[in-house]
Amino acid sequence: MKNLFGDPYNLDPVKINMYADEIQSKQCPYTKERWIYIGLIVENLSHPLLNDIISERFLNNFDKTSLYYNKNNRIIHWSEINSADSKNICKRWFKYILDPNKSGRKFYAYILGINDSKLNRNKFGSVDQFSSKYNRFFRSAILYALKSFFPNRKIIVKNIYHEEGQQQTHEYFPWHCIYKIKQNEKNITFDCSKVEFLPKDHRKDKKSNLIQLCDVFMGATTSIIHGIKKSNTSKYHEELMALIYPLVKRMIKNHNNVNSGYQHTNRIMIRFFPKKEISSGTFRENSNLFYVKRNLLFEDEINQQGFLF
């Protein structure tokens, strides 16, 4: 929003927390190329998300003597959803996301898919290439998400949280993205100097609920693209994928549909990089190499079975 002079209105800064997770390697079922995914959830602290997600987890029943408390107190990760109890927690979270009356001003999510097979490996050093790639694209994902979610606003990043993993021992990752953004972006400031790493277990830190939410939203979305292995418990994943599929389809196939009932435009997004192989020249996250449309294996499977969504 700009005034008559072309200057942004003097709105109060947006204060946010960011939650991040990653998927290191997924094979495309069509091309056999390898993919890396970065998932971000952004919480606008003027419209906090965390307490809502905790309430949905427990159905507002926090009585620890209740029969249902332990059922709802499970650690939720996409690859480990193997019971009706775990599935039902995730199902409530997905229904929350799909309801813009609940999530519309609270749930912001961005998934960036990187086609590792199309990257020039010579541009990322010879040691720990995954961390080198992840560090660079993590910064790119943060910038795109914040500028898309809160255009023409001053943004104060209170905290960046990431699930515990190999990134926390990397020489550059915990601080480098913050340092570089502070150097180059006048409208984005930080109240933190490093990424904080959270455990998987929300019983150790309640903020890990949003790490788990990031994990399952990214897990379901990428499973709709790449498919899942059939097993005794895959029915739980398939039920959740069917629930979130209409939103994922609109994100990927009809991403410019501003009339979507989910009100997801510039709030819940996915992009992929690069459109073509980068084999020579200086590596840059060229905006022309980002794209949105992909084939969805889950869509092909349900069409073959005669289901309509």
N, C-alpha and C positions, 0 to 999 in steps of 0.2 A: 504494500500500500504506500502511495506517494502523494505528497501535497501538490499544489498548483505549480510549485517551483521545481518539481521533479525530485525532491528530497524525501526520504522515508519519514513517515510520521514518528514523532518522538514517543514511541510506546515503551512501556516498562520492559526490561529484559526478561526473556524466558529463562527460567532456571530448570535445569534438567539433570537427571541421572541416566546413564547408559548401561545396558547389560549386554554382554556379548558371549557368543559361543561359536564353535566351528565344526565342520565336518571335513576330515582330511582327504578322503579319497572315495569317490563314487564313479562307477563306470557307466557311461551312457549306453543304454540297451540297443541303440540304433547304430552308433558310430564306433563304439568301444573306446572312446576317448575318456580320459580321467579328469574328474572335476573336483575342485575344492570349493567349499561354501563357507561364507561368513554370515552370521546372523546377528542382528542388532535389535534390541527393544529399547525405545526411548521413553522415559517417564517424565512428563511435564509435571513438575512438583506443585504447580498451581491446581492440577487435577490429578492427584496421585493415583497410581495403579496398584501398588503393592498390596494395600489393605483389601482392595476388591478381590485380588487373586487369592489371597489367604481366605477370605470369606467364602469364595466359591469352592475352594478346596474342602472346607469343613462344613459347608452348607450352614454357616453361622452357628454351628454347634461346637462350642469349645469346651464342653464338659469332658474332662479326661477320663471320667468313669463310665462314659457312654459306650455302648457296644460299637458305635460307628466311629468313635474318635480314632482308634488305631487303624481302622480300615482306610480312613481319609488322611492318615499321617504318613503315608508311604512316600519314599523318594520316587519321583517321576522322571524317567528318561525314556526317550522314544525306543531305543533298542531293548529296553528292559520291561516294556509293557507286556506282561504275560499273565494277567489276571483281570477279572471283572472289576475288582476294586481300583486298580491302577487305571484301567480304561475309563472308568466312570469319573475319576478326578479330571483326567484329560478332556473328557467329553464336556464336562461343565465349563472348563476353560475355553474350549473351542466355541461353545454356544455363546459365551460371554463375548468373544472376539467378533462373532457373526452378528451380534445385536448392536447396531450403532447407537441405540439409546443408552446402552451401558458403556460401550467401549469407545464411542465416537470422539471424545475429547481426552481419552486416557491411553489408548493402545496405539502406539506408533511402532511399526516394524519394517525393517529393510533386510532383504536377503540378497547378497551378491554372490553369484556363481562364477567361478574362474575356471575356464577350460585349460587345465594344466598342460594338455597335449599340444596346445597351440602357442604356448609361451616359448620364447627363446631362452633356453637354459643358461646360455653364456652370460646373460644379463643379471644373474642372481648368485654369482659366486660358485665356488666348488664345494663349500662346506655348508651343511644344513640348509639346503635350498628351500625346503618348506617354510622355515622360519623367515627367511629373507623375503620370500613372496608374500607371506602372510603379513609381515610387518608393513610392507608397502601398500598392499591392498586394504589393510585394516584402516589406515589413515584415509585412503580414498573413500571407503565406505562411510566412515564417520562424517566426512565433509559433505558427501552427497545427501546423506540422510538428514542432517541438520538443516541444510539449505533448502531441501525439499519440504520438510515438515514445517519449518518456521521461516518462510521467505521474508527477506527485508526486516528481520528482527535481530536485535542484539541478543546473544545467547550466552548464558553462563553455565558452563558444565561443572556441576558440583562434584560428581564422581563418575568414573568409568569402572565398571565391574566386569570381570571375565572369569569364566570357570577355571578352576585350578588345572594346570597342565604344563606342557613343556615350555609354553611362552614365558612362564614366570621366572625361569632360569636363564632366559636369553639375555645377552648383554644389552641389547637395544630396546626390545619390545616394550618393557614396562613404562618407559619414559619418552621414547623417541617420537611417537606420533603426537603426543601433547606438545612437545618442544617445537616440532615443525609447524604444527597448526598455529601455535602462538606467534611464530615468526611471520606467518604469511596471511593471517586472517584477522582483520581489525574488528570484525563484529562477533567473534567467538573468543571468549576468555575462559579460563580454567581456575577453579578453586582447588584443584588437585595437581600434583606434579607427576604422579605415577598411576598406572592402572592398578586397581586393587583386585586381588584374586580371591574368589569365594569358593567354599567347598560345595560339593554336589548336594550335601545333606542340609535341607532347610531346617532341620532340628538343631543344627549347630549355628546357623545364621539365617534368620527369616528372609533376608534379601535373596537367598538362594532359590526361593520360590520363583523369582523372575528369571533366574538362570535356567531353571527347569522349564518354565514357560517358553523361553527362547529355544531351548533344545527340542521340545516336542513340536512347536510350530514349524521350525526349520526341518525337523525330521519328517513330519507329515508332508510338507510341501515338496521336499526333494524325493520322497518316496512316490508321490504322485507322478513326478517326472521320470524317475529311474526304475520304479517298481520295487517289490520286496520279495524275499525268498519265502516260499510256502513252508509252513510249519504247523505244529499243533496249536500254536498261539497266534498265528498270523491273522486269524479272524478278528482279533481285537484291533490290530493295526488297520485292517481293511474297513472296519466300521468307522474308525476315526477319519480315515482318508476320505470315505464317502461323505462324511459330515462336512469336512473342510473343502472338498473338491470344488463346489460351485464358486467359492471365493478365489481359489487358486486359478481356476479357469479364467475368471475375469481379470486377475492380475496378469496372466500370461497371454491369453488370447484376445481379451477385450479391454486392455489396460487403459484405453482412453475413454471408456464409457463412464461419463460423469454422473449418469443417472442410475448407476448401480445401487441397489438397496443396501449394500454394505457400506456405502460412503467411504470406500477405500482409497480413492484417488489421492495421491500425494500423502497418504497416511500409512498404507500397507502396500509395500512394493517389492518387486523382485527385478533384478537385471542380471545380464550375463555378459561376460567379456572373455576373449575378444571375438569379433565377428569373423575374422580371418586370421590365419597363422601369422605370428610375428617372428620372422626368421632373421631379420637384419635391421640395421639402423639403431638409433637410440630408442630405448624403451620408454614409452610414455602412456599414461592412461588416457589415450585419445578418446574424446567423447563420441566420435564417429564409430568407434569399435565396440561400444556398448549396444546391447539389443535386448528385447524382451521376449519375443515369440519363440517357443520351443515345442517340440512334440511331447505329449504326455502319455506315458505308457499306460497309466491307470485309465485314461480316457479310452485308449484303444481297446483295452481289456473289457471295459464295461460296455462299449459299443458292440463288441463281438458277442457279448452275452445278452444283448438286447435290452439293456437298462437305459433309461433316459434320465437326464438330470436337467 
